[in-house]
Amino acid sequence: MLCFGYDRPTLEGIKLNEGARWAFINALDDELLKCGATMSEWCAFIVRDCDYAFVGGANLATVITATAAIETYLRAEYAGGNRIRLVDLIDLAPIQQELRDDIHKLRKYRNTWVHVAAPEDDEEVLQNPEAYEEQLEEWAKLAQRTLRRTIHENQWV
């Protein structure tokens, strides 16, 4: 069941099945895509893979892949062929500040999973994996929203 609040689809706190996850993605596209949008084929490939991860319930993969798709989109649109760190690319891109802030939040959350400082310190995840799964599911939903806000930010008629 999709819940609509603040004129946008949210699923906060709702455990999703495959059909509900596709409905969430479609609702985001319906909400955010008003005209046409283009992206590189690399970006489209990563977005598609991110969608499949999300629908399949691979929440960590969704967070990581959404961040990769956002980076690919920003790099293709705004890097001008230059090698720029993601953090700098986000700051340099001519995007709305709210979107910039949300991409940074997603990037920082992703970093906690891909740059684990002490992987041997795993007692908490062993004792309470459900809490991590719930947190990851919420972040996966946010990742999907942030990804779509990014790839639909520069639409044409």
C-alpha positions in Angstrom: 0.0 0.0 0.0 1.4 3.4 -1.0 1.0 6.2 1.5 1.0 9.7 0.2 2.0 12.5 2.4 3.3 15.9 1.6 2.2 15.3 -2.0 4.8 12.6 -2.5 4.8 8.8 -2.1 6.3 7.5 1.1 6.5 4.1 2.6 8.1 4.9 5.9 7.9 2.0 8.3 6.1 -0.2 5.9 7.6 -3.6 4.9 7.3 -3.9 1.2 6.7 -6.9 -1.1 7.9 -7.0 -4.7 4.7 -5.5 -6.1 4.7 -2.7 -3.7 8.3 -1.9 -4.5 7.5 -1.6 -8.2 4.6 0.6 -7.4 6.8 2.8 -5.3 9.3 3.2 -8.2 6.4 3.9 -10.6 4.9 6.5 -8.2 8.2 8.3 -7.9 8.6 8.5 -11.7 5.0 9.7 -12.0 5.6 12.3 -9.3 9.0 13.5 -10.5 9.2 13.1 -14.3 7.0 15.8 -15.8 8.6 16.1 -19.2 11.5 14.2 -20.8 14.9 13.3 -19.3 18.0 11.9 -20.8 21.0 10.1 -19.3 24.0 8.2 -20.5 23.5 4.5 -21.3 25.9 3.7 -18.4 23.7 5.6 -16.0 20.5 3.9 -17.4 22.1 0.5 -16.9 23.0 1.3 -13.3 19.6 2.7 -12.6 18.0 -0.4 -14.0 20.2 -2.6 -11.8 19.4 -0.4 -8.8 15.7 -0.9 -9.5 16.1 -4.7 -9.6 18.0 -4.7 -6.4 15.3 -2.6 -4.7 12.5 -4.8 -6.0 14.4 -7.9 -4.9 14.7 -6.6 -1.4 18.5 -6.1 -1.6 18.5 -2.9 0.4 22.2 -2.4 0.9 22.8 -3.1 -2.8 20.1 -0.5 -3.6 21.9 2.2 -1.4 25.3 1.4 -3.0 23.9 1.2 -6.6 21.8 4.3 -6.3 24.8 6.3 -5.1 26.8 4.9 -8.1 24.0 5.9 -10.5 23.9 9.4 -9.0 27.6 9.7 -9.4 27.5 8.5 -13.0 24.7 10.9 -13.8 26.5 13.9 -12.2 29.8 13.0 -13.8 28.2 12.7 -17.3 26.3 16.0 -16.9 28.7 18.2 -15.0 32.3 16.9 -14.8 33.2 17.9 -18.3 35.5 14.8 -18.6 37.5 15.8 -15.5 38.3 13.4 -12.7 36.5 14.9 -9.7 35.9 13.3 -6.3 32.2 12.5 -5.7 32.0 14.9 -2.7 33.3 17.7 -4.9 31.2 16.8 -7.9 28.1 17.0 -5.7 29.1 20.5 -4.5 30.0 21.7 -8.0 26.9 20.5 -9.8 24.3 23.2 -10.5 21.5 21.4 -8.6 19.1 22.5 -5.9 20.6 22.8 -2.4 18.0 20.4 -0.9 18.9 17.7 -3.5 22.6 18.4 -2.9 22.1 17.9 0.8 20.2 14.7 0.3 22.9 13.3 -2.0 25.5 14.0 0.6 23.4 12.3 3.3 23.1 9.2 1.0 26.8 9.3 0.2 27.7 9.5 3.9 25.4 6.6 4.8 26.8 4.5 1.9 30.3 5.2 3.2 29.5 3.7 6.5 28.9 0.4 4.7 31.6 0.5 2.1 34.4 1.9 4.3 33.9 -0.1 7.4 36.5 1.0 9.9 36.4 -2.1 12.2 34.8 -5.0 10.4 35.8 -7.4 13.2 33.6 -5.3 15.5 30.4 -7.1 14.5 28.7 -8.0 17.8 25.9 -5.4 17.3 25.0 -6.7 13.9 25.1 -10.3 15.1 22.8 -9.5 18.1 20.3 -7.3 16.3 20.3 -7.9 12.5 16.6 -6.9 12.3 17.4 -3.3 13.3 20.0 -3.1 10.5 17.6 -4.5 8.0 14.9 -2.0 9.0 17.3 0.8 8.8 18.6 -0.3 5.4 15.1 -0.6 4.0 14.3 3.0 4.9 17.6 4.1 3.4 16.8 2.1 0.2 13.5 4.0 -0.2 15.4 7.3 0.4 18.0 6.2 -2.1 15.4 5.5 -4.8 13.8 8.9 -4.2 17.2 10.7 -4.2 18.2 8.8 -7.4 15.1 9.8 -9.2 15.2 13.4 -8.1 18.7 13.5 -9.5 18.1 11.8 -12.9 15.0 13.9 -13.4 16.5 17.2 -12.2 17.2 18.5 -15.7 14.1 17.8 -17.8 13.2 19.1 -21.3 10.0 19.6 -23.1 
